[in-house]
Amino acid sequence: MNIENLEAFVYIHHYGSFNKAAEVLFLSQPSVTARIQTLERELDCRLFDRLGKQIELTDKGKQFLPYAQQILQTLQKGKHRLQNQQARSGELRIGSTLSVSNYVLADVLPRLAPLFPELSFKQTTAASDELVNRLLEREIDIAFVRRLTHPSVQAYPFYEDPIRLYVYRDHSFAAIGKVSIQDLRQETLVFFECGSLDWIRLHRVFENLDFSPRIKFHADNSETAKKLVLRQAGIAFLPGLCAREEVEAGSLVPIEIEETNGISLQTCIIARTGENSELLEALLQWKNQLPESQLGRINGSIEKVY
């Protein structure tokens, strides 16, 4: 039985689409269809039912799914066992989003270095989707990304970074500390858009207003947005880690807004299933020893979430 056919089966079930599975596997849709047809002939049963544009597992498909998943997981564990020693004697390739590169890795890497003295560390910055692809192509070993799901990736929660309104210290809000979303009616906003799904809740807050916010500047990275606030060009919603040093120095002031409480950027550590467990354990143990103020609201348990 061909492993690639099993992989196509599991991916189609996960994404609910032949086209999406083909895209993730870097194949054409006919190629994915051919793999499923071959697998169905080998098993002598139909695995999927088509209901219009939707697909569902047949009863036989549901019965076979956990076995296919277990075969793929066992294969990954076997590869990991063979490659583990070689990986530990060389270079650890770490991928991270821009915010993690800017605000987290300088704390993380010095912690890892003495625990794994045989390793050197190479860091790569990219968007979450690109990092997942690089991980699957074995171009990197672990990565810090926004929360996601993928059948070939294990993910663990690392930290949540609250998104709050920040103003410069001479702004009128700085002396109050708490305002309503309605109080932003006359304020000039610097809007940072990181492209993450976690920002959807913030967008929805603004969509429900009875006025249009005065967004003067759009920035695609938090550093630019933060510097515009520091130069009093406006005020902005920013991730907490981005503004941590400026808040400690008193040049930026966080403002509480009830309507945006609980909105945060969630970052996970990911690795290929069954691989680099020792490194993940070290990172998560170190993370759990930090005070909440250092890395946002820390998840306290080493729990696989996806």
C-alpha positions in Angstrom: 0.0 0.0 0.0 1.4 3.4 -1.0 2.0 5.8 1.8 1.3 8.8 -0.5 -2.2 7.4 -1.1 -2.8 7.2 2.7 -1.5 10.8 3.0 -3.9 12.0 0.4 -6.8 10.3 2.2 -6.0 11.9 5.6 -5.4 15.3 4.1 -8.7 15.3 2.1 -10.6 14.3 5.3 -8.8 17.1 7.3 -9.4 19.9 4.8 -12.8 18.6 3.5 -11.8 19.2 -0.1 -9.9 17.4 -2.8 -8.7 20.8 -4.2 -7.4 22.1 -0.8 -5.6 18.8 -0.1 -4.0 19.0 -3.6 -2.9 22.6 -2.9 -1.3 21.6 0.5 0.4 18.5 -1.1 1.6 20.6 -4.1 -0.2 18.3 -6.4 -2.9 18.7 -9.1 -6.4 17.8 -8.2 -6.5 14.9 -10.7 -3.4 13.4 -9.1 -5.1 13.5 -5.7 -8.2 11.9 -7.1 -6.1 9.2 -8.8 -4.5 8.4 -5.4 -7.8 8.0 -3.7 -9.1 5.8 -6.6 -6.1 3.5 -6.2 -6.5 3.3 -2.5 -10.2 2.5 -2.9 -9.3 -0.3 -5.3 -6.8 -1.7 -2.8 -9.4 -1.6 0.0 -12.2 -2.7 -2.2 -14.6 0.0 -0.9 -15.5 3.6 -1.4 -14.0 6.0 1.1 -15.8 9.3 0.3 -19.4 10.3 -0.6 -20.0 13.5 -2.6 -23.0 15.6 -1.5 -23.1 18.4 -4.1 -19.8 20.3 -3.5 -19.4 18.7 -0.1 -17.6 15.4 0.7 -18.1 13.1 3.6 -16.4 9.9 4.7 -18.4 6.8 4.1 -18.9 4.4 7.0 -15.9 2.3 5.6 -13.9 5.5 5.4 -14.6 6.4 9.0 -13.5 2.9 10.1 -10.3 3.1 8.1 -9.3 6.7 9.1 -7.7 6.1 12.5 -5.6 3.3 11.0 -4.4 5.6 8.2 -3.5 8.3 10.7 -1.7 5.8 12.9 0.4 4.5 10.0 1.5 8.1 9.0 2.3 8.9 12.7 4.3 5.7 13.1 6.2 6.5 9.9 7.0 10.0 11.2 8.2 8.6 14.5 10.5 6.2 12.7 12.0 8.9 10.6 12.5 11.0 13.8 14.3 8.1 15.5 16.7 7.7 12.6 17.4 11.4 12.2 17.4 12.5 15.9 21.1 11.8 16.6 22.2 13.6 13.5 20.0 16.6 14.2 21.3 16.9 17.8 25.0 17.1 16.6 24.5 20.0 14.3 22.3 23.0 13.8 18.8 23.8 15.1 16.9 25.8 12.6 14.2 27.9 14.2 11.5 29.7 12.3 9.4 32.5 13.8 7.0 35.2 13.0 8.2 38.8 12.9 6.9 39.6 16.4 8.5 36.5 17.9 11.8 37.4 16.2 11.6 41.0 17.5 10.4 40.4 21.1 10.8 36.8 22.2 13.8 35.0 20.7 16.4 37.2 22.5 15.0 35.7 25.7 14.6 32.1 24.4 17.9 31.4 22.6 20.2 32.1 25.6 18.1 29.7 27.6 18.4 26.9 25.0 22.1 27.3 24.4 23.4 25.8 27.7 20.8 23.0 27.6 22.0 21.9 24.2 25.7 22.8 24.0 26.2 20.6 20.9 23.8 22.8 18.8 24.2 26.0 17.0 21.1 28.0 16.2 19.9 29.5 13.0 16.8 31.7 13.0 14.5 32.5 10.0 11.7 35.0 10.0 8.6 34.5 7.9 4.7 34.4 8.0 3.0 31.5 9.7 1.9 29.7 6.6 5.3 29.9 5.0 6.9 28.6 8.2 4.6 25.6 8.2 5.6 24.8 4.6 9.3 25.1 5.5 8.8 22.8 8.4 7.1 20.2 6.3 9.9 20.5 3.7 12.5 20.0 6.5 14.0 23.4 5.9 13.5 24.3 9.6 13.1 22.1 12.7 10.7 24.0 14.9 8.8 27.2 14.6 6.9 29.9 16.5 3.7 30.7 14.6 0.1 32.0 15.1 -2.3 29.2 16.1 -3.2 26.8 13.3 -4.2 23.3 12.5 -2.4 20.8 10.2 -2.5 17.0 10.2 1.3 16.6 10.0 2.2 19.2 12.7 2.1 19.0 16.5 1.4 22.4 18.1 1.7 23.5 21.7 0.5 26.8 23.2 3.4 29.1 24.1 1.9 32.5 25.0 -1.0 34.9 24.5 -0.1 38.5 23.8 -3.0 40.9 24.8 -3.9 43.5 22.2 -4.6 46.8 24.0 -4.9 50.5 23.1 -1.6 52.4 23.7 -1.2 56.2 23.9 1.8 58.5 24.3 2.3 59.7 27.9 1.0 63.3 27.2 -2.2 62.1 25.7 -5.4 62.9 27.6 -6.3 59.2 28.0 -3.0 58.6 29.9 -4.3 60.2 33.1 -7.6 58.2 32.9 -6.4 54.7 32.1 -9.8 53.5 31.0 -12.1 54.7 28.3 -15.0 53.5 26.2 -14.7 52.6 22.5 -17.1 55.5 21.9 -14.4 57.9 23.3 -12.3 57.1 20.2 -14.7 59.0 18.0 -12.5 62.1 17.7 -9.1 60.3 18.0 -6.6 59.8 15.2 -5.7 56.1 15.0 -2.6 54.3 13.8 -3.9 50.9 12.6 -1.5 48.0 12.7 -2.7 45.0 10.7 -0.6 41.9 11.2 -2.7 39.6 8.9 -3.6 37.2 11.7 -7.1 35.8 12.3 -6.8 37.0 15.9 -7.4 40.5 14.7 -10.9 39.7 13.4 -12.4 40.4 16.8 -10.9 43.8 16.9 -12.3 44.5 13.4 -15.7 43.4 14.5 -15.6 45.9 17.4 -15.1 48.7 15.0 -17.7 47.4 12.5 -20.4 47.7 15.2 -19.7 51.3 15.9 -22.1 54.1 14.9 -19.2 56.1 13.5 -16.2 55.5 11.3 -12.9 55.5 13.1 -10.4 58.1 12.0 -7.7 55.8 10.8 -4.9 58.1 9.5 -2.1 55.7 9.2 -2.0 52.0 8.2 1.1 50.0 9.1 2.0 46.5 8.3 4.4 46.0 11.3 4.1 46.8 14.9 7.4 48.7 15.2 6.3 51.4 12.6 2.9 51.7 14.4 4.5 52.0 17.8 7.0 54.7 16.6 4.1 56.7 15.1 2.4 56.7 18.5 5.6 57.7 20.2 5.9 60.6 17.8 2.3 61.6 18.7 0.9 61.0 15.2 -2.0 59.0 16.7 -2.9 56.2 19.1 -2.9 52.5 18.3 -4.0 49.0 19.3 -0.7 47.0 19.7 0.4 43.6 21.1 1.7 43.9 24.6 5.2 42.5 23.9 5.7 45.2 21.3 5.2 48.0 23.8 6.7 46.3 26.9 9.9 48.4 27.1 8.1 51.7 26.3 5.5 51.0 29.0 8.3 50.3 31.6 10.0 53.5 30.5 6.7 55.5 30.8 6.7 56.7 27.2 3.6 54.6 26.3 0.6 54.1 28.4 -1.9 51.1 28.1 -5.5 52.0 28.1 -8.3 49.7 29.2 -11.3 49.4 26.9 -14.0 47.0 28.0 -15.2 46.3 24.4 -11.7 44.9 23.5 -10.8 43.1 26.6 -9.7 39.5 26.0 -8.5 40.1 22.5 -5.0 38.7 22.1 -2.5 37.2 19.6 -1.9 33.5 20.3 1.5 32.0 19.5 2.3 28.3 19.4 5.5 26.2 19.0 5.2 23.7 16.2 7.2 20.7 15.1 6.7 17.8 12.7 4.7 15.1 14.5 6.8 13.0 16.8 10.0 15.1 16.3 12.1 17.4 18.5 10.2 16.5 21.7 13.2 17.1 23.9 13.5 20.7 22.6 9.8 21.3 22.9 9.8 20.1 26.5 12.7 22.4 27.4 11.0 25.4 25.8 7.7 24.7 27.5 9.3 24.1 30.9 11.2 27.4 30.6 8.1 29.2 29.5 6.1 27.9 32.5 8.7 29.4 34.9 8.3 32.9 33.6 6.1 35.5 35.3 2.9 36.3 33.4 4.1 39.9 32.8 7.0 38.7 30.8 5.2 36.8 28.1 1.6 37.8 28.3 -0.9 35.3 29.8 1.1 32.1 29.9 -0.6 28.8 29.4 0.4 26.8 32.5 0.3 23.2 31.1 2.2 21.4 28.4 -0.9 20.4 26.5 -1.2 19.4 22.9 -4.0 21.5 21.5 -4.2 20.5 17.8 
